Amino acid sequence: MHIDIMKGELAKGTKFHTPYYIVEGPTIGATVMVTAGVHGNETASVKAAKQFVHSLQQGLLHVQKGTLVIVPLVNQQAYTKRIRGVPDLNRTFPSRAHDKPRHPLSADLFRLAAQYRPAWYIDMHEANGLSRLNPKVLGQSLLIDRRSPSVKIVRQIVKRINRSIERQATHFTVRLRELPGSGRTAAARLLQAKAITVETSWSLSHPIRVKYQKNILRQLLKRAGLIQ
């Protein structure tokens, strides 16, 4: 069974163009925006987001209420080369109300976010190391701004996910930090979204990282009320 999904394009007419998808549930609810592939070498996040879109397209997953906006591969050019991206797109979003994004992709992505004013903004990434073993690395962590109203919710979700991970060294942690110029902090500061960065670890196998990304995304969408 197929469902109708609206498809649009960021940075249309430029070399940075990339698709996004919008799914409207049958009843009113929260809006959640999901991005992946802001950095082109974080391939598990992209695969997880693309598989999520495929599940929606095939009717294997349903948005019960609210609105889901998902950009499964933001930085197409960097992804083709499997590089982080030059410039680093996650340093080009506005930091303050009167700032302008410093890249065509971040400008169009933030315009889309401002249009839909998501209650939740989920940015899927990957990083080095295991944060449970080394507090200086970000692999296997969820990042949120210190003053975010979602701190308690994210801690609960991490606790739930860690119950299914046998090896404690690979458990997720919660990191409270801002990153001016990032999509997450821009969404938190300027749109008052519950903004979260998901970071799986390159130390783990690709299939495991994809699995964790999808599991965390499901948990967050459930908490936001979009899926059951």
C-alpha positions in Angstrom: 0.0 0.0 0.0 1.4 3.5 -1.0 0.6 6.7 0.7 0.8 10.3 -0.7 4.0 12.1 0.3 4.7 15.6 -0.9 8.1 16.0 -2.4 10.0 19.3 -2.7 13.5 20.4 -3.4 15.9 22.5 -1.5 18.2 25.0 -3.4 16.2 24.3 -6.5 18.0 25.4 -9.7 21.4 25.4 -8.1 24.2 22.8 -8.0 23.2 22.1 -4.3 19.6 20.9 -5.0 18.4 18.0 -2.9 14.9 16.6 -2.2 12.8 16.8 0.9 9.6 15.0 1.9 6.5 16.1 3.8 4.0 13.6 5.3 0.8 15.0 6.8 -1.0 12.8 9.4 -4.9 12.5 9.3 -5.2 14.6 12.5 -3.6 17.7 13.9 -0.4 17.2 16.0 3.2 18.2 16.4 5.5 19.0 13.5 8.8 17.2 13.5 11.7 18.0 11.1 14.4 15.5 10.4 17.7 16.1 8.6 20.5 13.7 7.7 23.6 14.0 5.6 24.6 17.5 6.6 28.1 16.0 6.5 28.8 13.8 3.5 30.9 11.2 5.3 28.2 10.3 7.8 26.7 7.6 5.7 24.7 5.6 8.3 22.6 8.6 9.1 21.8 9.0 5.4 20.9 5.4 4.9 18.7 5.4 8.0 16.8 8.5 6.8 16.4 7.1 3.3 15.1 3.8 4.7 12.6 5.7 6.8 11.3 7.6 3.7 11.1 4.3 1.9 9.0 2.7 4.7 6.7 5.7 4.6 6.4 5.4 0.8 5.6 1.7 0.9 3.0 2.1 3.7 5.1 0.1 6.1 5.2 3.1 8.5 2.4 5.6 9.0 2.3 9.1 10.5 -0.8 8.9 12.7 -1.0 12.6 13.4 1.0 15.8 13.0 3.5 16.5 10.2 6.8 15.0 9.4 9.3 17.0 7.3 12.4 14.9 6.4 15.5 15.8 4.3 17.3 12.5 4.0 20.5 13.8 2.3 21.2 17.5 2.8 24.6 17.8 1.4 24.6 15.8 -1.9 27.9 17.2 -3.1 29.8 16.2 0.0 28.1 12.8 0.1 29.2 12.0 -3.5 32.8 12.6 -2.4 32.3 11.1 1.1 33.7 14.1 2.8 32.5 16.3 5.6 32.0 19.2 3.3 33.8 22.4 2.4 32.7 24.7 4.0 31.4 22.7 6.9 27.7 23.2 6.4 27.0 22.8 10.1 28.8 26.0 10.8 26.8 28.1 8.3 23.3 28.4 10.0 22.3 31.6 11.8 23.4 32.0 15.4 21.3 35.0 16.2 17.9 36.5 15.1 19.4 38.9 12.6 22.1 36.6 11.2 21.9 35.2 7.7 22.8 31.7 6.7 26.2 31.5 4.9 25.4 28.8 2.4 22.6 28.3 -0.2 21.8 24.9 1.4 21.6 26.1 5.0 19.7 29.2 3.8 17.0 27.0 2.1 17.0 24.4 4.8 16.4 27.1 7.5 13.7 28.7 5.4 11.9 25.4 5.3 12.3 25.0 9.0 11.0 28.5 9.6 8.0 27.8 7.3 6.9 24.8 9.3 8.1 25.9 12.8 8.7 22.3 14.0 8.2 21.5 17.6 11.0 19.0 17.2 14.2 19.3 15.1 16.2 16.1 14.8 19.6 16.2 13.1 21.2 12.8 12.4 25.0 12.7 12.4 28.0 10.4 13.1 31.2 11.0 15.1 34.4 9.4 16.4 34.9 7.3 19.5 32.6 6.1 22.2 31.3 8.8 24.5 30.7 6.4 27.4 34.4 5.8 27.5 35.7 9.2 26.6 33.9 12.4 27.5 35.8 14.3 24.8 34.3 12.4 21.9 30.7 12.4 20.6 30.2 8.9 19.1 27.1 7.3 20.6 25.6 10.5 22.1 22.5 12.7 21.8 23.3 16.4 21.9 20.9 19.0 23.1 21.2 22.6 24.2 21.6 23.0 28.0 18.4 25.1 28.3 16.3 22.9 26.1 12.9 21.7 27.4 13.7 18.3 26.0 16.5 17.4 28.3 14.4 15.1 30.5 12.7 13.5 27.5 16.1 12.8 25.8 17.5 11.3 29.0 14.5 8.9 29.2 14.9 7.9 25.5 18.6 7.2 26.0 17.9 5.1 29.0 15.3 3.1 27.1 17.6 2.5 24.1 20.5 1.5 26.3 18.5 -1.3 27.8 18.6 -3.0 24.4 22.4 -2.6 24.0 24.3 -5.3 25.7 27.8 -3.8 25.6 27.9 -0.9 28.1 30.9 0.7 26.3 28.6 1.4 23.3 25.7 2.9 25.3 24.5 6.3 24.4 25.1 9.4 26.6 23.4 12.8 26.7 25.6 15.8 26.1 24.4 19.3 27.0 26.0 21.8 24.6 25.3 24.5 22.1 27.0 24.7 18.7 26.5 28.1 17.2 26.2 27.8 13.4 24.7 24.4 13.6 21.2 23.5 12.4 20.3 22.2 15.8 21.3 25.3 17.8 19.7 27.6 15.2 16.4 25.6 15.5 16.6 25.7 19.3 17.5 29.4 19.6 15.5 30.9 16.7 12.5 28.6 16.3 12.2 27.4 20.0 12.2 23.8 18.8 13.2 20.8 20.9 16.3 20.3 18.9 18.4 17.2 19.1 21.6 15.9 17.3 21.9 12.1 17.1 25.5 10.9 16.9 26.3 7.2 16.2 29.9 6.1 16.4 32.2 5.2 13.4 33.7 2.6 15.8 30.7 0.4 15.2 29.7 -1.5 12.0 27.6 0.3 9.4 24.5 -1.9 9.8 24.5 -1.4 13.6 24.8 2.4 13.2 21.9 2.4 10.8 19.9 0.3 13.3 20.6 2.7 16.1 19.8 5.8 14.0 16.4 4.3 13.0 15.6 3.2 16.5 16.3 6.6 18.0 14.3 8.3 15.3 11.4 6.0 16.0 11.6 6.7 19.7 11.6 10.4 19.2 8.7 10.3 16.7 6.7 8.2 19.2 7.4 10.7 21.9 6.3 13.6 19.7 3.1 11.7 19.0 3.6 11.2 15.2 3.8 7.4 15.2 2.6 4.6 17.5 
